[in-house]
């Protein structure tokens, strides 16, 4: 019967697996950094947009006071 886990005697067989793990880990960290950076940029845009809409709303005359 074949064993479920295989631990090679020659430890050099671990090198490709470790390199692959490192590459994917580095790519995951870079991706998370880019997502966070993009999210912060989008948040600033939304805050700016919200401030513009609020200031434009405050500058409009009140319709109820002009009807009388």
C-alpha positions in Angstrom: 0.0 0.0 0.0 1.3 3.5 -0.9 1.6 6.0 1.9 -0.7 9.0 1.8 2.1 11.5 2.5 5.4 11.4 0.7 8.4 12.8 2.4 11.4 12.5 0.1 14.8 11.6 1.5 16.4 14.0 -0.9 15.5 17.4 0.4 16.3 19.1 -2.9 12.9 18.0 -4.1 11.4 20.6 -1.8 13.0 23.5 -3.7 10.5 23.8 -6.6 7.6 23.6 -4.1 9.1 26.3 -1.9 9.8 28.6 -4.9 6.3 28.2 -6.2 4.9 29.0 -2.7 7.1 32.1 -2.5 6.1 33.3 -5.9 2.4 32.9 -5.2 2.7 34.5 -1.8 4.5 37.5 -3.2 1.9 37.8 -5.9 -0.9 37.7 -3.3 0.7 40.4 -1.3 1.2 42.6 -4.3 -2.4 42.0 -5.3 -3.7 42.9 -1.9 -1.6 46.1 -1.9 -3.0 47.2 -5.2 -6.6 46.5 -4.1 -6.1 48.5 -0.9 -4.5 51.3 -2.9 -7.3 51.4 -5.4 -9.9 51.2 -2.6 -8.4 54.3 -0.8 -8.3 56.2 -4.1 -12.0 55.4 -4.8 -12.9 56.4 -1.2 -11.3 59.8 -1.7 -13.2 60.2 -5.0 -16.5 59.4 -3.2 -15.7 61.8 -0.4 -14.9 64.6 -2.8 -18.1 63.8 -4.8 -20.1 63.8 -1.6 -18.7 67.2 -0.6 -19.4 68.7 -4.1 -23.0 67.5 -4.0 -23.5 68.7 -0.4 -22.1 72.2 -1.2 -24.2 72.4 -4.4 -27.3 71.5 -2.4 -26.6 74.1 0.2 -26.1 76.9 -2.4 -29.5 76.3 -4.0 -32.3 78.6 -2.7 -35.0 77.0 -0.7 -38.0 76.4 -2.9 -40.5 76.8 -0.1 -39.4 80.4 0.8 -39.5 81.5 -2.8 -43.1 80.4 -3.4 -44.6 82.9 -1.0 
